[in-house]
Amino acid sequence: MVPGVGVRRPCREPPATSPSVLGETSGVAGSFPAGLWSNPGHPVPLGFVFRSRAKEEKASGADKATMTDSSQPRHPEAPKGRPTPKRSVAQSQRRSVANTSMSRKDAAKRQREERRAALERQRQALASGDERYLPARDKGPVRRFARDFVDSRFHIAEWFLPMAVVILVLSMVRVAQLQNIALLLWLVVIVMIVLDSVVTGVRLKKALAERFPDENRRGAVAYALMRTLQMRRLRLPKPQVKRGERP
């Protein structure tokens, strides 16, 4: 042996593995499938080895749902799943969208105009007796009958304000006799108004019970008595019957 010169050792080739050995390891849990190393030019991708079973199930479910939805036939006149609206319906929808897109100032102005129009209709109804636009306290057949019952008769209470003015003037005069007369007139007027109101209330209550037995008559008598305290020309709603005419 020459010093400094190494001795070459023969290379040992790896032992050949038969295909039967690879086939035997394919059944072991956690092992690679059979023939994994048999074709080194085409390696198996990792996604194939480590793929998730849950993802496969979701993908298959989505494919089935798509196939099920696509298999349902659609109506030829409803390609979007709903019938095409008519032109009038579409125009009304566009108008509603346009109306709702107004600014706050325009909305407030519109509300004021509507309120003004409602008050104007109510004023005309109070003058003409139209039941549609009357206030809630004046609506209904019971209240109408109470108004007609009061307007068809003469009542002392409707002259209360003029007589009160006369009595006040007489009481301000520095004459003892006139002041005594004014005090006496005041007492007489009060007693007559009370008696007339009692008689009117009893008659009206009886007439309402006969005419409207099934209607709600609550507050109708007080409503009529308050109307007697107003002069006929100043009453609202305006009288619809003449004096002496039956309601």
PAVEX-210199 format. One line per field, with one value per residue (C-alpha): residue in three letters; residue number from 1; x negated, y, z negated. Coordinates in nm, 4 decimals. Each point is the difference from the previous one (the first is absolute). Layout:
BEGIN
type	[ALA|...]
seq	[NUM|...]
xx	[X|...]
yy	[Y|...]
zz	[Z|...]
This chain:
BEGIN
type	[MET|VAL|PRO|GLY|VAL|GLY|VAL|ARG|ARG|PRO|CYS|ARG|GLU|PRO|PRO|ALA|THR|SER|PRO|SER|VAL|LEU|GLY|GLU|THR|SER|GLY|VAL|ALA|GLY|SER|PHE|PRO|ALA|GLY|LEU|TRP|SER|ASN|PRO|GLY|HIS|PRO|VAL|PRO|LEU|GLY|PHE|VAL|PHE|ARG|SER|ARG|ALA|LYS|GLU|GLU|LYS|ALA|SER|GLY|ALA|ASP|LYS|ALA|THR|MET|THR|ASP|SER|SER|GLN|PRO|ARG|HIS|PRO|GLU|ALA|PRO|LYS|GLY|ARG|PRO|THR|PRO|LYS|ARG|SER|VAL|ALA|GLN|SER|GLN|ARG|ARG|SER|VAL|ALA|ASN|THR|SER|MET|SER|ARG|LYS|ASP|ALA|ALA|LYS|ARG|GLN|ARG|GLU|GLU|ARG|ARG|ALA|ALA|LEU|GLU|ARG|GLN|ARG|GLN|ALA|LEU|ALA|SER|GLY|ASP|GLU|ARG|TYR|LEU|PRO|ALA|ARG|ASP|LYS|GLY|PRO|VAL|ARG|ARG|PHE|ALA|ARG|ASP|PHE|VAL|ASP|SER|ARG|PHE|HIS|ILE|ALA|GLU|TRP|PHE|LEU|PRO|MET|ALA|VAL|VAL|ILE|LEU|VAL|LEU|SER|MET|VAL|ARG|VAL|ALA|GLN|LEU|GLN|ASN|ILE|ALA|LEU|LEU|LEU|TRP|LEU|VAL|VAL|ILE|VAL|MET|ILE|VAL|LEU|ASP|SER|VAL|VAL|THR|GLY|VAL|ARG|LEU|LYS|LYS|ALA|LEU|ALA|GLU|ARG|PHE|PRO|ASP|GLU|ASN|ARG|ARG|GLY|ALA|VAL|ALA|TYR|ALA|LEU|MET|ARG|THR|LEU|GLN|MET|ARG|ARG|LEU|ARG|LEU|PRO|LYS|PRO|GLN|VAL|LYS|ARG|GLY|GLU|ARG|PRO]
seq	[1|2|3|4|5|6|7|8|9|10|11|12|13|14|15|16|17|18|19|20|21|22|23|24|25|26|27|28|29|30|31|32|33|34|35|36|37|38|39|40|41|42|43|44|45|46|47|48|49|50|51|52|53|54|55|56|57|58|59|60|61|62|63|64|65|66|67|68|69|70|71|72|73|74|75|76|77|78|79|80|81|82|83|84|85|86|87|88|89|90|91|92|93|94|95|96|97|98|99|100|101|102|103|104|105|106|107|108|109|110|111|112|113|114|115|116|117|118|119|120|121|122|123|124|125|126|127|128|129|130|131|132|133|134|135|136|137|138|139|140|141|142|143|144|145|146|147|148|149|150|151|152|153|154|155|156|157|158|159|160|161|162|163|164|165|166|167|168|169|170|171|172|173|174|175|176|177|178|179|180|181|182|183|184|185|186|187|188|189|190|191|192|193|194|195|196|197|198|199|200|201|202|203|204|205|206|207|208|209|210|211|212|213|214|215|216|217|218|219|220|221|222|223|224|225|226|227|228|229|230|231|232|233|234|235|236|237|238|239|240|241|242|243|244|245|246|247]
xx	[0.0000|-0.1338|0.0307|0.2274|0.2074|0.3439|0.1508|0.3239|0.2757|0.2617|0.3451|0.2787|0.3266|0.3202|0.1941|0.2750|0.3428|0.2508|0.3477|0.1483|-0.1666|0.1506|0.3367|-0.0190|-0.0571|0.3032|0.2367|-0.1830|0.1779|-0.1714|-0.2112|-0.0115|0.2045|-0.1393|-0.2380|-0.0843|-0.3710|0.0410|0.0214|-0.2540|0.0599|0.3577|0.0120|0.3344|0.1083|0.0324|0.3602|0.0916|-0.1596|0.1101|0.3375|0.2925|0.3064|0.2263|-0.0966|0.0827|0.3430|0.0709|-0.1079|0.2181|0.2960|-0.0419|-0.0140|0.3188|0.1783|-0.1058|0.1225|0.3298|0.0593|-0.0914|0.2256|0.3126|0.1778|0.0876|0.3034|-0.0841|0.1721|-0.1844|-0.3706|-0.0893|0.2206|0.2874|0.2513|-0.0863|0.2023|0.2436|-0.0848|0.2495|-0.1393|-0.3572|0.0899|0.1738|-0.3059|-0.2268|0.2256|-0.0012|-0.3795|-0.0204|0.2391|-0.1891|-0.3311|0.0970|-0.2004|0.1017|0.0889|0.2291|0.1643|0.0689|0.1427|0.2249|0.1235|0.0851|0.1947|0.1910|0.0782|0.1194|0.2217|0.1440|0.0813|0.1651|0.2161|0.0898|0.0991|0.2239|0.1521|0.0782|0.1791|0.1888|0.0427|-0.1861|-0.0533|-0.3122|-0.2314|0.1473|-0.2107|0.0280|0.2139|0.2636|0.0190|0.2712|0.3798|0.0372|-0.1869|0.1858|0.3340|-0.1092|-0.0949|0.3287|0.1938|-0.1631|0.0204|0.3731|0.0921|-0.0431|-0.2215|-0.0623|-0.3650|-0.0799|0.0645|-0.2240|-0.2901|0.2107|0.1865|-0.3287|-0.1349|0.3159|-0.0109|-0.3693|0.0667|0.2892|-0.2132|-0.2712|0.2405|-0.0314|0.3698|0.1154|0.3331|-0.1597|-0.2579|0.2771|0.1899|-0.3141|-0.0583|0.3618|-0.0165|-0.3198|0.1630|0.3104|-0.2052|-0.2092|0.3105|0.1759|-0.3080|-0.0322|0.3706|-0.0094|-0.3138|0.1563|0.3169|-0.1975|-0.2318|0.2862|0.1886|-0.3104|-0.1012|0.3441|0.0001|-0.3463|0.1035|0.2996|-0.1826|-0.3365|0.0435|-0.3096|-0.2349|-0.2559|0.1713|-0.2665|-0.0702|0.2763|0.2101|-0.2946|-0.0954|0.3484|0.0120|-0.3319|0.1467|0.2951|-0.2425|-0.1004|0.2037|0.1633|-0.2058|-0.3270|0.0581|-0.2314|0.0879|0.2604|0.3669|0.1614|0.3623|0.2258|0.1681|0.3110|-0.1067|-0.0174|-0.3486]
yy	[0.0000|0.3415|0.2556|0.2981|-0.1884|-0.1032|-0.3268|0.0119|-0.1974|-0.1495|0.1732|-0.2101|0.0270|0.0287|-0.3182|-0.0211|0.0098|-0.2120|0.1336|-0.2508|0.1750|0.3331|-0.1595|-0.1469|0.3430|0.1562|-0.1482|0.1350|0.2939|0.3310|-0.1401|0.1365|-0.1667|-0.2860|0.0837|0.3430|-0.0401|-0.2225|0.3022|0.2594|0.2205|0.0792|0.0632|0.0000|0.3550|0.0683|0.1154|-0.3479|-0.1430|0.2592|0.1088|0.0508|-0.2189|0.2891|0.2184|-0.2809|-0.0403|0.3761|0.0118|-0.2973|0.1562|0.3283|-0.1839|-0.1878|0.3223|0.1681|-0.2945|-0.0045|0.3745|-0.0097|-0.2968|0.1931|0.1475|0.3730|0.1628|0.1623|0.3243|0.0176|-0.0384|0.1687|-0.2175|0.2547|0.1349|0.3217|0.2880|0.1965|0.3462|0.1704|-0.1857|0.0871|0.3663|0.0164|-0.1558|0.2539|0.2843|-0.1301|-0.0209|0.3518|0.1319|-0.1616|0.1423|0.3586|0.2051|0.0849|0.3562|-0.1172|-0.2527|0.2691|0.2286|-0.2773|-0.0718|0.3662|0.0083|-0.3149|0.1401|0.3266|-0.1871|-0.2133|0.3113|0.1593|-0.3081|-0.0033|0.3679|-0.0593|-0.3043|0.2039|0.2500|-0.2519|-0.2866|-0.2552|-0.3062|-0.1195|0.2803|0.0978|-0.0259|-0.3217|0.1637|0.1028|-0.3217|-0.2615|-0.0124|0.0442|0.3309|0.1175|-0.0717|0.1843|0.3051|-0.0029|-0.0451|0.3109|0.2089|-0.0656|0.1633|0.3307|-0.0026|0.2678|-0.1015|0.1203|0.3582|-0.0361|0.2055|0.3045|-0.0001|-0.0348|0.3104|0.1998|-0.1086|0.0905|0.3512|0.0551|-0.1142|0.2533|0.2944|0.1832|-0.0207|-0.2257|-0.0857|-0.0982|-0.2123|-0.1808|-0.0584|-0.1355|-0.2420|-0.1168|-0.0494|-0.1968|-0.2424|-0.0361|-0.0725|-0.2648|-0.1771|0.0049|-0.1366|-0.2836|-0.0927|0.0161|-0.2160|-0.2636|-0.0199|-0.0142|-0.2699|-0.2232|0.0323|-0.0584|-0.3057|-0.1518|0.0762|-0.1533|-0.3172|-0.0362|0.0887|-0.1681|-0.2888|-0.1897|0.2957|0.1447|0.3070|0.0883|0.3760|0.0943|0.1864|0.2066|0.0704|0.1358|0.2110|0.1647|0.0842|0.1790|0.2483|0.1267|0.2405|-0.1622|0.1978|-0.0924|-0.3739|-0.2430|-0.2139|0.2324|-0.0784|-0.2195|0.0337|0.2969|0.0896|-0.2064|-0.2659|-0.3542|-0.1559]
zz	[0.0000|0.1030|-0.2766|0.0714|0.2466|-0.1137|0.0677|0.1977|-0.1510|0.2292|-0.0093|-0.1209|0.1855|-0.2046|-0.0236|0.2551|-0.1433|0.1681|0.0821|-0.2364|-0.2913|0.1005|0.0405|-0.3449|-0.1650|0.1660|-0.2523|-0.3046|-0.1730|0.0718|0.2876|0.3518|0.2707|0.2009|0.2810|-0.1457|0.0755|0.3026|0.2384|-0.1108|0.3064|-0.1064|-0.3743|-0.1806|-0.1120|-0.3723|0.0441|0.1008|-0.3131|-0.2570|0.1400|-0.2416|0.0155|-0.1284|0.2977|0.2382|-0.1602|0.0220|0.3639|0.0876|-0.1853|0.1881|0.3312|-0.0853|-0.1001|0.3254|0.2009|-0.1900|0.0489|0.3655|0.0610|-0.1086|0.3030|0.0022|0.1462|0.3338|-0.1035|-0.3341|0.0668|-0.3344|-0.2168|-0.0146|0.2532|0.1803|-0.1570|0.2118|0.1231|-0.2351|-0.3019|0.0949|0.0497|-0.3388|-0.1649|0.1656|-0.1154|-0.3573|0.0036|0.1389|-0.2636|-0.2862|0.1166|-0.0816|-0.2448|-0.3555|0.0960|0.2804|-0.2346|-0.2608|0.2666|0.1260|-0.3526|-0.0524|0.3240|-0.0925|-0.3453|0.1526|0.2454|-0.2822|-0.2058|0.3010|0.0563|-0.3684|0.0093|0.2985|-0.1705|-0.3117|0.2191|0.2128|-0.2487|0.2141|-0.2209|0.1837|-0.1108|-0.3345|-0.3163|-0.2000|-0.2711|0.2571|0.2033|-0.0222|0.0210|-0.3764|-0.0049|0.3095|-0.1611|-0.3168|0.2055|0.1877|-0.3259|-0.1465|0.3186|0.0478|-0.3362|-0.1732|-0.3095|-0.2580|-0.0317|0.3540|-0.1167|-0.3011|0.1402|0.1062|-0.3321|-0.1911|0.1782|-0.0857|-0.3646|-0.0225|0.1337|-0.2452|-0.2913|0.0896|-0.0206|-0.3333|-0.0725|-0.2804|0.1616|0.3320|-0.1797|-0.1897|0.3254|0.1649|-0.2899|0.0146|0.3781|-0.0409|-0.2434|0.2192|0.3122|-0.1797|-0.1355|0.3394|0.1798|-0.2507|0.0288|0.3816|0.0110|-0.2286|0.2088|0.3281|-0.1349|-0.1153|0.3292|0.2088|-0.2010|0.0483|0.3739|0.0451|-0.1816|0.2332|0.3213|-0.0596|-0.2455|0.1200|0.0595|-0.2384|-0.1528|-0.2523|-0.0144|0.2443|-0.2614|-0.1250|0.3620|0.0679|-0.3183|0.0872|0.3392|-0.1650|-0.1596|0.3469|0.2079|0.3000|0.2527|-0.1685|-0.0305|0.1744|0.1855|0.1444|-0.0809|0.2651|-0.1221|-0.0641|-0.3262|-0.0578|0.2512|-0.1300|0.0167]
